[in-house]
Amino acid sequence: MSRTNFEQLLEAGAHFGHLKRKWNPNMAPYIFMERNGIHIIDLHKTVIKIDEAANAIKQIAASGRKILFVATKKQAKEVVSEKVKAVGMPYITERWSGGMLTNFPTIRKAIKKMSAIDKMTTDGTFDNISKRERLQISRQRGKLDKNLGSIADMNRLPAALFIVDVNNERIAVKEAQKLQIPVFGIVDTNSDPKDVDFVIPANDDATKSIAIIMDVIAEAVNEGTSEYASNKKERKAAQNEAGNNKSQRKPGNTRARRNPKKK
C-alpha cells in the first residue's frame, strides 16, 4: 500500500511545475504534460518515488543513523522544522554555512563553543563578568544557535541529506556528493535530478505540497527510530540474560589435580 496517493498530491498542488522555458531537460521522464506554458508533473511517478524515498529513509533511521534535513526557502522552513523536530532529526532552515559537511571539524568546534557558553550561564561565570561582556557572549550564542542550533547534537556526519529545492541548496548537494553522502530531494521541473540519489518529483514552492511529502517522510523516520529502539531493547535484554546465565554456571575443574609426590 502506498504511503500517499494521487488525489492527496493533486489537492496539495504537487503537480504544478515551472514555466516550460525554465525547465531542466533531465526532468523530462517525470513530466506528464504542458498546460498554458507550465509543465505538469506526473503524480503517478511521484507516488512511487515518495514510497522509494520513505522506505530508504526508514532503513537509515532503523540503523540508528541521522538524516540531515535542509530547507532554507521561506515556503519550506517552518513546515520542515516543525515536522523534523518532532521526530528528533537535525535540520538546517536558516542558512547553509559553506563547509557544513566538508569542514565538519570546524562546525563541531562552533557547537562546542555554544556548549561552553551554555555552561557559563549555569556555573556562575556570568555573575563574575561585566554586563557588556554578558551581552556580547549572549549575542554570539544567539548567532550560533540560529545557524547551528538544530545540529548541536550531531556528533558525526549524517548518513543522508533530505533537501527541499536542490537548486536553492546546491552548495549542500555538492558537499554531500563530495563526501558520497546520499541525497534525497523534492525536485521541481527546473532542477537537475541527476544530482539527487532519491528523487521526489514535485512542486517545491507550495507549502501544502512540501507538507504532504514531509508528513510521509517524518512518519518513515518515526517508524525507523521506533524499530531501532525496539531492537536495541531486545539486544540489551538478550545480553543481560546471557550474563545472568553465565554467572549462574558453577565453575568446574578444567584439569586434573596433580598427585602429590610420594616422599
C-alpha angles and dihedrals in degrees: 000000000000119000090227136008144225095258095052092050092045092052090050091053093242090144097066112103130178131283113295092244090059097050128123109227090219088070091063094105090059098046118098100186147320121260123183091340093309125110117236116213119228101245093191087067091043090058090053093046093048089054092048092049094044093051092050091047090051091054092051092049091046089058090058095249129132131248115205114215118208123193118142100157117107096244093053110034099080098043093044095048091048096050098038094046088055091060096043101247126136120254142181116213104151111053135333107237110215109250094027087138107013092049097034096146089064090049089051089054090054090050090050089050089054090050090049091054090049089053090052090059092056105036097057097256091121090059091061100051132074124269090246092054091048090052093049093049092046091052090049090050091050092051092049091047092051093053102031109014097109093050096047091111095046103107096171139030114287120256090229145358125232111200134189108208108005090203092059092045098040093133090057090047092051092049091050091049091050090054093039092242111156115248124214115189149171100234123196126199093267094058134082112248090194088078091060129073095200110032122198105188106210147116105291095185101062116082092212091054092049092045096053091050092045090052090059094044093047090051090051090052090049091051091049096048091047090052090049092050091048093049091047090053091049092049091050091049091049091050092049091049091049090050092050092049090050093051091050094057115102113231112246130204108274096190136024116260115252115247111244113251114256113239 
